[in-house]
Amino acid sequence: MPTDSNDDAEDVSLFDAEEETVSRSTRSKIRHPVASFFHLFFRVSAIIVYLLCELLSSSFIACMVTIILLLSCDFWAVKNVTGRLMVGLRWWNHIDEDGKSHWVFESRKATSQENKSVSEAESRIFWLGLIACPVLWVIFAFSALFSFRVKWLAVVIMGVVLQGANLYGYIRCKVGSRKNLTSMATSYLGKQFLRQNDEWLGENSHGTP
């Protein structure tokens, strides 16, 4: 009989390890390949067209219209589709009956079943594209300003505004309001203080005879 109980314990351990391996492999897979592709396609294409516009076409108007169209498509796709599918976040605006504008920042409640299906690869792709591209547009803005390329400044500012708006919206969805962010920082500092205090008391207790 004792042998059977040991066998049962080993079976449970192996089953848990196998389930953890399957869950980890599922998280590493891209579950929404089309959304992941278009999350990067429009914004990367806009940057490529901006960098190569003088080589691709001699018409400033054609390049400007192409970049603005790509930026607009990117803004709509990221705001309404890729954020919801890839990371479970969404932000939007609505006007109430009194004519007041309200901004809503939503985050999908994570359950144990959803956590198993969350793709870490998609999350990395989403946040990398969301953060890196606005930084590049800010660099382009300073470059256009200091090189006196005034005609391109409006296009670059459009890139900063549209992609910066999505970045700000999703950061608000991720961390919550400023009040929540302040409470998170206060809680973190309090935990650090208590941990250091416990370590100091532990060292003193070991040092006393």
Disulfide bonds with the S-S distance in Angstrom:
none
